[in-house]
Amino acid sequence: MLAVVFPGQGSQEVGMAMEFVRRFPEAREVFEEADEAVQLPLSRWAAEGPEEVLRRTEIAQPAMLAASHAIYRVVEPRLAAPVAYVAGHSLGEYSALVAAGALALGDAVSLVRRRGALMQEAVPEGRGQMTAVLGLPGDEVMRVCAGVDGVVAAANFNSPTQTVVAGESKAVSAACAALAAAGATKLVQLPVSAPFHCELMRPAMEKLTPALSETCFWNARIPVISNVTAEPYSDAEDARALLREQVCAPVRWVDCVRTLVRVGVRVQLEVGPGRVLSALARKIDRSLICANVEAPEDMERVLACIGEALG
């Protein structure tokens, strides 16, 4: 079976998906629809930058969604096998819902722009922090964070030995000192503007709830793996509830990938800018065949690889 996964914020870059936009009308139409939905020149910023604009959370999130779906709209009809499951890392779950037919592109772009703005507003810049912890299992990271005063918690379980912590800057710094003492091999402060997926995002979660309630969701045609539960869902009301909870809940990406393997997925295709999810999957389960498409020249090779693997 084939699963398609979509990257989250942090993989954005100037020029993303633009070769697809230049070569394929269907990719160009995605950006035109996204620009119209939010009345912003996302296509121009994705093509030309500047980088400082594209890094802003409320711009990065809708631009990433548009870029990923522009590529998917070209790739999906050319796949040699049907897509059995979709998933996405944080923001990428919205891309997955669009691919699954559960959410209209314009609505998704509008939602993630709102989501990004609310996440940014929830914590004044400089008061929160996110740091990647390498070399320790996620359970140990959770244990250490639980012993630190202040708000700090595991926010992204990315691989068996890579967990991102988020919270108040002082609490994250204290946790990092304790994690280093516990055996962490590397600590990397992330260049993000807010501490996502932790309790500090509760104001954003509450303010996003009305927008989720007012948006039309459909039952998904393809099961979506939830970041919150790491289990498949397809019901429209489940989508609303899980996207709400996702704002504060940690991204359980290790468990998401393990779920894909458990249900019989043999090939994971990453669609969108970057190769982050492909690299993580290889660290989670080496039995999974991983491929990614971020440029048109990737397509022929990747499509042939998928056909061979699933043929």
MOQUIQUI-V725094 format. One line per field, one symbol per residue. ss: DSSP state (a for helix, b for strand, c for the rest). A space follows every 50 residues. Layout:
ss = ???
This chain:
ss = cbbbbbcccccccccccaaaaaacaaaaaaaaaaaaaacccaaaaaaacc aaaaccaaaaaaaaaaaaaaaaaaaaaaccccbbbbbbcccaaaaaaaac ccbcaaaaaaaaaaaaaaaaaacccccbbbbbbbcccaaaaaaaaacccc cbbbbbbbbccbbbbbbbaaaaaaaaaaaaaccccbbbbcccccccccaa aaaaaaaaaaaaaaccbcccccbbbccccccbbccaaaaaaaaaaacccc bcaaaaaaaaaaccccbbbbbccccaaaaaaaaaccccbbbbbccaaaaa aaaaaaaaaac
